[in-house]
Amino acid sequence: WDRLAIEEYGIPGIVLMENAGTGATAIISGLNREDPARYPAPFVILCGPGNNGGDGFVVARHLFNSGFPVEVYLSREPAAAAEGSDAGINLCAIRKMGIPLESPGPDELGGILQQKSPCTIIDALLGTGLSRPLQDPYLAWVNAIAASRQAVIALDIPTGLDAGSGEVLGSCAAADHTITFAAAKTGLCQGSGPDFTGRLHVVNIGIPKNICEKGEKHQG
């Protein structure tokens, strides 16, 4: 759907990313207002190098602009060749805003999360493209999330969960809430998916209605 929106309808990918992050921020800030003891600041946003991480950068920007304390931890920075990518542009923006940004080693995240307790972890490490078991640094980071006992909000899909089958690919940290974009992924609703998804929210990111209707008809 993303590819069709970009290639056939001319909607820039960064617009879809902005819509995803804006919608997710509204849900996250709402959870904090409704239950600040369970979903407290600071918001610790764990970002991978791809578009899922880019969604996390957008969320960081909007939460920061709303006055929340935010910290971003990179599992791996986007490559130099990707500096002009949608994720790279958003990373550059949060750097210029002065949002705290670090790139800890695979074995350092557990200690960081203990120091930040209580906090709310936002999982923006890997999106729907995962097809093989997690390896470090992602495996170590997912295990650190699971061991932290902090509230977890996953963007699009909990890292380590297969988006199609709901199979756990090596390890997965259960989310309290999963904010998925455009449509619910089948892996969130079958296999082990329901055990790790928590409450599911679907955010409209501006995919043209024509694409959604064709996709739903094809699935049916």
Secondary structure, 3 states (H helix, E strand, C coil): CHHHHHHCCCCCHHHHHHHHHHHHHHHHHHHHHHCCCCCCCCEEEEECCCHHHHHHHHHHHHHHHCCCCEEEEECCCCCHHHCCCHHHHHHHHHHHHCCCEECCCCCCHHHHHHHHCCCEEEEECCCCCCCCCCCCCHHHHHHHHHHHCCEEEEECCCCCECCCCCCECCCCCCCCEEEEECCCCHHHCCCCHHHHHCEEEEECCCCCHHHHHHHHHHHC
